[in-house]
Amino acid sequence: MNVCFICIKSFINSLFNVSDKISIKMLTLKKFNCMKKFVIQRNKIRTLLFLFLAVLSYSLLEGRHRILLENNRNLVLTAENSIVRLKNDSELYINQNLADIINFKESSVIDRVKIVLNNKYLCKKENDPGIVLCDGDTHFSNWEIIMTPKGYRFMLNNNTPLCLTKTNYDSRRTTEGYYLNALECKNEIDLSEYFEIERLSEEPSNHHRNDSSGNYNNHGSGDPRYRSNYEMCTRR
């Protein structure tokens, strides 16, 4: 019983990067064989976890998506020119200049992605928490996506972790909608930091009308049936 307990404890510790260098001289042959079996199992689990995360990352990066506020999925991340706002889904049918379809692109920074909207990058302003679209690549456009039971968090990790956050309402007619800022993360308390990633099917939906060139764009056609072509990315 004690032998197995020692082996299990060492195995669990090794999963959390605790050194499992144990002197063979201190172990009987039985203990050593037990430890050897658990180390093999640990390596198998690590391999499976790596493969799972690789598949998950691939599925997240592939295809077209929309970003919605988790606690109010009628609010969609949109952009017009370089102005980014959370707007009500219904406004996409009214203002055909609004873009809401995003792509994830791998960043040169490890474990970070670029969020691409209208061929521009979602980014934080240089000396301001405001979120806009940037023409070029900046260190304020490398996002880390954190999956939690409450929703996805989009984080910028520079000197201080900053979370994409819904803030005040802009009531000006031409830019109406909720501001998005990169603010210091609030330790999983503030629901305005949590979002849903809505993945689109590859087949064009009614939400994308043909432009004059025959290509599909981001604009709504007014047909609410387009939602049937969306599916939510699930969290575990």
N, C-alpha and C positions, 0 to 999 in steps of 0.2 A: 504494500500500500504506500509506504513512504517512498519507495523507489519510483513508483509511477507518479507520485505527487511531485517529486523533484524534477522528473522529466517534463511533466506538464508545465510546471512553473517556468522551467528554462525555455520551453517552447514558446510560451506566451510572451515571456520577456523578449525573446529574439524577434517576435513580430513587431515589437515596439522599439526596435533598434538597440536593445540592451545586449551587451556583449555576451555571447554564449560560449566563450572560450573556457572550457572546464578542463582541468588537469585530468588526463586519462589515469594517472596514478591514483587519483582519489576515487575512482570508480571501479566497481567490480565489473566483470565481463557482462553480467546481466544488466547492470546499469548502463554500461556503454552501448549495448545492443538496443536497449530501450531508447536512449538518447538518439542513436543513429536513425531509428525509425521515425522519431518525431522531427528530426532535422529534415529528413526526406519529405515528410508531409508538409512541413513549413515551406519548403521550396516549391512544392506543388501549389500550395495556396497562394504564395507570392506570384507565381506564374499566371494562375487563373485570375488573380486580381489585376495584374498588369494587362492581360488580354481583355478583361471586362472593361477596364478604363480606356483602353485603346479603341475598342469598338464604340463605347459611349462617346468619346471625343470625336471619332470619325463621323458618327451619325449627327452629332450636334453641328459640326462644321459644314456638312454637306447640305446642299439645297437652299431653299428660300424660306424666310421666316418673318414673323412679326413679333414685336415686344409689347406686351400688355401689362398694365398694373395688376398685380396679383389679387388685391382685394376689391378691384373694380375693373373687370375685364372689358368694359365698354371703353376704357381709356387706352388709346393706342399711341405708341411712340411714332411721331410723324416729323417730316421736315419739308420746308418750302424754301428753296434756295439754301442758305446756310442756317436758317432759323429752325431750331428743334423745339417741339412742344408735345406734351401729352394732350391729345384731343379726343373728343367723343367719336366713336366709330362712325356715327351717322354723318359727320362732317366730311368724310371721305367721298360721299356721294354728291356733296354740294360743291366742294372746292376741288376741282380736278388737277390743280397744281400741287396738291399734297402727295408726298411719297411716304409709303409705310412699309415697303418690302425691303428687308435687309438680308445681307449675306455675311457669314462669318468667314474671315480669312486668317490663316495662320500668321502669327507675328514672328519677327526675328527674335523676340524675347521669349524665353522658355516658359511654357504654361500660360501664355497670354494669347489673345486673339484680337484682330481688328474687326470692328463692326462697320460694315460698308453699306452706305445708303446713298443712292443717286451718284455712285462712283466717287463718293467722298467718305472720309472717316469720321465716325462719331468721336468727339474729343472734348476735353476740358479746355477752356481758355487759359492762356499762359498765366495771367495774374488775376484770375477771377474764377469763382466756382462754377460759372455758367457753362452749360453743355451746348455745343454748336457742331456744325460740320466743318471739317478742315480739308483743304485741298490736298495738303501733303502729309507725310508721315511725321508724327511728333511723339515724344515720350509720354504725352498725355492722351494717347490713343491706343495704348496697350492695355486691354481689359482682361481681368481675371474673372471667370464665371464660377461662382460658388453655388453648388446645389444644396439646398436645405429643405427640411419639411415644410417650411413656410413659403417657399418660392425660391427663385434664383436671385442672387445678388451679383451686381456688376461692380467690380472693384478696380480702382487704380491704386497700385502699391508703389508709391514713391517714398518720400520720407515718412508720411503718415498714411495709413490705409484710408482711402476715400471711397464712399459708396454712391452709386447713381441713385438720386433721391428726387421724388416728386415734391415740389415746394409750392410757392404761392401761385395764385391765378392771375394771368395777364388778361385784362379785360379790354385791351385795345382791339379794335375790330380787325385790323390787318394781321395781327399776331396772336389772336385770342387762343388761350389754352393754358395748361399748367407748365410752369418752368420746370426744367430738369437741371439739377446742380450736382456737382461732385462734392459731397460733404463728409466730414468725419463720421465713420460708421458708428452706430449706436448700439452695438452688442445685441443684435437680434430683437430689439424692442420695437423699433419704429417700422410699422407696416408700409410706410411710403418708400422703403428701401427694397421691397420685394416685388419681383416681376414674374410673369409667365412667358415662356417662349412658345410661340405658336408656329408649328411647322406647316408649310404649304405643300400640297401635292405637286408633283412635277407637271401635271397637265394643267394648262391655263384655265383659270376660273372666270366666272362672269365679273369678278371684281376687277379684272384687267381688260380694259377695252383696247382695241387696236388703234394705234396712232396712224398718222398719214403714211408712215413707211411700212406699215403692216406688222410692226413689232408690238409685242405686248408691253404695256407700261404699268405704272403703279396706281393708276386712277380707277375709281369706282364707276361702275356703270349704273348703279342704282338698283341692281337686282340683289335682294338679300339672300338669294339662294347660293351665293358664292361661298358662304360659310361652310357648306358641305364639303368643300375641298380642303378644309383645314383640319389639322389634328394637333392635340396638345403633346408637347414633349413631356414624358412622365418622369417623375422624380422618385428615387428610391431612398 
